Amino acid sequence: MAVKKPNNKAAHTVPTDLRKALISTPQARATWEDITPLARNEWICWVTSGKKEETRSIRIQKALSKLTDGMRRPCCWAGCPHR
């Protein structure tokens, strides 16, 4: 099953590594599909804003964990600067 892209032109494109992680984690994917395009943008931007590959990988794992627990937005982050 593919991760649906939001029907909103302002939404970021889901990067391949995050897309694969969401597809392989059904509970996280369920939350992902239920959140707003703005919330998806924030998760995507939070993951991709890490400068090192290691940071990005850690953020993907944290995002999966938090989405699995039902968290709808990244906590304690200023938010997507592309708003």
Secondary structure, DSSP 8 states (H G I E B T S, - for coil): ------S-TTS----HHHHHHHHT-HHHHHHHHHS-HHHHHHHHHHHHT-SSHHHHHHHHHHHHHHHHTT--S-TT----TT-
